[in-house]
Amino acid sequence: MKISRSLTSLAFILLLSGAFAQGRKSAEITARDVVIYGGTSAGVAAAIQLARLGKSVVIIEPGKRVGGMTTHGLGQTDIGNKQVIGGISREFYQNIKKHYASPANWTRQDPAEYRDGGQTRTAEGEDAMWTFEPSAAQRVYEAMLEDHNVEVVYGRRLDRSRGGTAMKGTRIHTIATESGEKYSAEVFIDATYEGDLMAAAGVSYTVGREPNSLYGETLNGIQAGKHGTTLRGGRSNNSVHHNFVRGVDPYTVKGDSASGLLPFIAEGGAGTDGEGDDGVQAYCFRMTLTDHPENRIPFAKPEGYRDLDYELLFRNYEAAEGPIEKMYWYGDPLVPWINSEMPNRKTDTNNQKGFSTDFIGQNYAYPDGSYAEREAIVDAHRRYQQGLMWTLAYHPRTPEKVRDAVSKWGICKDEFTDNGGWPEALYVREARRMVSDYVMTQHHCEGKTVVSDPVGMAAYGMDSHHVKRYVDENGHVRNEGNVEASVPGPYPVSYQSIVPKDDECTNLIVPVCLSASHIAFGSIRMEPVFMILGQSAAMIAAMAIDTERDVQALDYAVLKRELTEVGQILE
């Protein structure tokens, strides 16, 4: 685990001196009441709420589309408890239902044939729908933004150099994009998954897993499954799921440690349970697949494909005892995926089992990485996942039953049409996390500590994907880091956890990379909650402007009343 505080106190002076030194005029500054960096689901909700309050607002989105993971394949909404979803977040899902109420939007399937599944079934009579295609989510978000005349600037990345974010004391004065545009505002909202504006403003943050000892937790730090809480039957809930069958050899030449480890296996073993590290839970692309023959693009072998990169997959199948149908006690017995149904014969496809779409251990440099470093990591993830899908569908060493099951699927011709059917955005499950005066922890998730200043509620279980692939004490390959622990019920998220320390930055709100421990963030980090926190961030921003106060110094009783009036559920 590492804690950092960016050094930007002289940024404004350096920015001006650099411009004058080059004999150029300073770029014209675009002024708005609020500037939102990041058009994620949180950014969209914040912008809509600010527009409703009559505030001028602009979303600066580094990519090509708004909505974050909600429009990049995460159509199987992880919620935990629908009853705590209010405000603009619920409006979005209500608009999804309206979208699919139109027969014109069922182009590949009769709506009567569709049965959504997973954890978020849409029950009969509900006012909202919880599963959807990426393209449908994008149309709904864009319509909501257009209805409120929200300005969105696409394809602009924050200038993360020393002069990109200009500070005046503890306030962000201006931010600049790489292409030279400058923006000023009374309040800024960092709605990115990476927390780039937060870091550039000098706000303290952390990357990695805290040791259990830091906050008195039990599910943080290294989780190899030796000392976790237990499920029925005495099994530890740590690293049980999504792991290899027993006996998979980790070496390039089986049984020969001198031949070196196979790709993507870390040196040095799992480490000690409960100790902190710099590890980041695995990322993947949330693929949208289809088996519709007119809409399917067959999986293709990517450039640079190597059999060796998938040797562990082959060995995992080969190490199974008995028929492969019996090799897993959890989920699909054949294919390493969760293939949740979406409308129009599409899926939201996610990681499952020991060797799957999660590219374990290959993302540690992403949170603090330069744009070039991040792009290389994204490209590596895409090649890995494209290669995995081709391997499962067509490689002769893949069991025939698996090939038969996978090869009937492919990516969609009518999704992500400007990117060859693949999502633009990698699923960044966790990157930087702010460290403010109040940190959400496992104790809040479990209801042992309850905040007095809620700005929204979370309800999903404490969840972490694997962090590391290693060789265990028996000389076999294992995955480490997976935690799936329930919470007793919905719990509130603190106002203080989405604003920085007041001696660091007083006009910034951070609804996505909020102040939370690794394991608490694993529960909070769901798209409906990000929308909720984004709307609350907008209310904080507007109230700070109207009262001429720092974002940390608002009268919470007044804020609570106003949040409730716009439909937020706080208890």
Secondary structure as GFF3:
##gff-version 3
##sequence-region A 1 571
A	DSSP	beta_strand	2	4	.	.	.	ID=ss1
A	DSSP	alpha_helix	11	21	.	.	.	ID=ss2
A	DSSP	beta_strand	29	37	.	.	.	ID=ss3
A	DSSP	alpha_helix	41	52	.	.	.	ID=ss4
A	DSSP	beta_strand	57	61	.	.	.	ID=ss5
A	DSSP	three_ten_helix	68	71	.	.	.	ID=ss6
A	DSSP	three_ten_helix	82	84	.	.	.	ID=ss7
A	DSSP	alpha_helix	87	101	.	.	.	ID=ss8
A	DSSP	three_ten_helix	103	105	.	.	.	ID=ss9
A	DSSP	three_ten_helix	111	113	.	.	.	ID=ss10
A	DSSP	alpha_helix	134	147	.	.	.	ID=ss11
A	DSSP	beta_strand	151	154	.	.	.	ID=ss12
A	DSSP	beta_strand	165	168	.	.	.	ID=ss13
A	DSSP	beta_strand	171	176	.	.	.	ID=ss14
A	DSSP	beta_strand	182	190	.	.	.	ID=ss15
A	DSSP	alpha_helix	196	200	.	.	.	ID=ss16
A	DSSP	beta_strand	205	207	.	.	.	ID=ss17
A	DSSP	alpha_helix	212	215	.	.	.	ID=ss18
A	DSSP	three_ten_helix	232	234	.	.	.	ID=ss19
A	DSSP	beta_strand	251	253	.	.	.	ID=ss20
A	DSSP	beta_strand	256	261	.	.	.	ID=ss21
A	DSSP	beta_strand	289	290	.	.	.	ID=ss22
A	DSSP	beta_strand	296	298	.	.	.	ID=ss23
A	DSSP	three_ten_helix	307	310	.	.	.	ID=ss24
A	DSSP	alpha_helix	311	318	.	.	.	ID=ss25
A	DSSP	three_ten_helix	324	326	.	.	.	ID=ss26
A	DSSP	beta_strand	337	342	.	.	.	ID=ss27
A	DSSP	beta_strand	346	351	.	.	.	ID=ss28
A	DSSP	alpha_helix	371	394	.	.	.	ID=ss29
A	DSSP	alpha_helix	400	407	.	.	.	ID=ss30
A	DSSP	beta_strand	410	412	.	.	.	ID=ss31
A	DSSP	three_ten_helix	417	419	.	.	.	ID=ss32
A	DSSP	beta_strand	433	434	.	.	.	ID=ss33
A	DSSP	alpha_helix	442	445	.	.	.	ID=ss34
A	DSSP	beta_strand	454	458	.	.	.	ID=ss35
A	DSSP	beta_strand	462	464	.	.	.	ID=ss36
A	DSSP	beta_strand	468	471	.	.	.	ID=ss37
A	DSSP	beta_strand	477	480	.	.	.	ID=ss38
A	DSSP	beta_strand	483	485	.	.	.	ID=ss39
A	DSSP	beta_strand	491	494	.	.	.	ID=ss40
A	DSSP	three_ten_helix	495	498	.	.	.	ID=ss41
A	DSSP	beta_strand	508	509	.	.	.	ID=ss42
A	DSSP	alpha_helix	518	524	.	.	.	ID=ss43
A	DSSP	alpha_helix	527	547	.	.	.	ID=ss44
A	DSSP	alpha_helix	556	565	.	.	.	ID=ss45
###
